[in-house]
Amino acid sequence: MRALIQRVSRASVSIDGSIVGEIGAGLLILVGVARGDGINDALRLARKTAELRIFADEAGRFDRSLLEIGGGALVVSQFTLLADTRRGRRPSFTGAAAPAEAAPLVQRFAANLGELGIEVQTGRFGAHMLVSLENDGPVTVMLESEANP
């Protein structure tokens, strides 16, 4: 599993003009599921995300996690994070999990964050979504579960 994490002042996701998920300060998390990923990958990646120290302390250093600041998480599925662009000009997505395999793992990832005490909002798997964000910093980090380094 891969997660592209953006520290945000605010973020929202809309479908057909209606906001379906929205947070204030926290993390926008775009999640891609690779073939062969499982429940343990979702758990490891959620814990890693929640504990990632990318929020400033009083000295302005990255020393606080999402858990420590009490921020929200907006989780949006994005299979394009698994794009293989090594050859040609059209990305290949053969490394991405099929929707039937990926959807429950994205849901499990979001649920794991919630179980850790984070307020979680989500997009809708497979829908055409418009994501709006105010990137704070900007700070953007790519995380991968240990199974897919």
C-alpha positions, -999 to +999 in steps of 0.1 A: +000+000+000+010+035-007-001+067+009+006+102-004+002+124+026-003+162+025-004+183+056-034+206+051-051+236+068-083+223+052-094+198+026-126+185+011-138+160-015-169+165-036-189+142-058-214+157-083-212+191-066-218+178-031-192+177-004-189+141+010-159+146+032-142+176+048-116+183+074-099+213+090-062+210+100-048+176+095-038+152+067-052+146+032-043+110+025-044+096-010-043+058-007-033+032-034-035-005-029-011-028-047-018-064-057-011-087-028-016-061-001-036-073+029-051-063+062-017-061+079-005-036+053-036-014+061-029-016+098+009-008+095+003+021+071-025+036+093-002+035+124+027+049+104+005+077+091-010+086+125+024+086+141+043+105+114+059+136+129+053+163+103+036+189+124+056+217+141+064+219+178+069+253+196+104+255+181+091+250+145+106+216+141+087+185+127+081+169+161+043+163+164+021+137+149-015+138+138-024+120+170-006+147+190-023+177+174-057+162+173-061+168+135-085+151+111-078+128+082-094+129+048-088+095+031-093+093-007-086+061-027-063+067-057-051+037-077-029+060-098-003+060-070+006+026-083+013+039-119+044+024-136+059+051-158+092+035-166+083+027-203+065+047-228+042+077-222+011+059-210+012+048-173+006+011-166-016+002-136-010-035-136+006-033-101-026-019-087-051-042-069-084-049-085-113-028-071-128-058-053-095-063-035-086-026-030-119-011-018-121-031+015-084-023+022-089+014+018-119+011+041-098-009+066-071+018+064-096+045+072-112+024+100-077+017+115-071+055+117-104+059+134-096+032+159-064+051+168-085+081+178-084+102+146-115+118+132-117+104+096-136+115+066-135+097+033-142+100-004-162+073-023-142+045-038-144+044-076-163+077-079-151+107-099-141+131-071-130+167-069-104+172-041-098+206-027-070+213-003-049+240+012-015+224+016+002+237+047+039+242+043+037+227+017+044+194+032+039+162+011+053+128+021+050+094+004+046+064+028+046+027+019+037-003+040+068-024+049+055-051+026+060-029-005+091-007+002 
